[in-house]
Amino acid sequence: MVNPGFMVNDGKGFQLLLANGMTVSVQWGSGNYCRNRNLSFTTNPIPPCATAETAVWGSDGNYIKREEGDYDTVQGDQTPDKVAATIAWAAGLPANFSWPIVAEEE
């Protein structure tokens, strides 16, 4: 059983645990793929930012790419509208969702 909820991450973002078991991470601090990326890791508090990094993973802990052809498991420089779309997309996934595993060509 999933207990949906919220979690703050080091004062630079948050995670949402959704009812379907998906977790959405939204981060906008130093080291994240956002306009605050080059801030010092000691910057406190983290200033507001126009963009954020998002990531989604399932209850098995495996990251889920936003689209099957995506290069990375995180989405960088996301505007607030794109973050909202990612959250809605993740909330609409079936429980235990994962992209098909495709064997690498030799």
Phi, psi and omega in degrees: 000136181265134174254093181304150179182186182239150176214136176269139181246102174051028178068015182231014179168190181210166173234145174244125171262114186271162183300333180275004178092354178282145173246133175247127177252133177232117186229142179217039181248190179300138179085348178271157180282079181204179181291344176270006187310320186267011175295155174295144178294348179265000179298125180207123002280162176288129181286164175303157183216144181281343181224165179214165174260138176237154174209152180229136173220156183270181182295342177276358179086357180276133177295147179241122178290143182299322175225148187304326182272003183301146180286324189231165178270356174243154178247119183265160174051047180274131175287165177306321179295322178290324176298314179300320179294322178294318178298315179297319179298312181296321180295333181273355179286147176289153177302146180064023178291142170204150176293149175299142177274125181251126179294140177290143176285145179268000000 
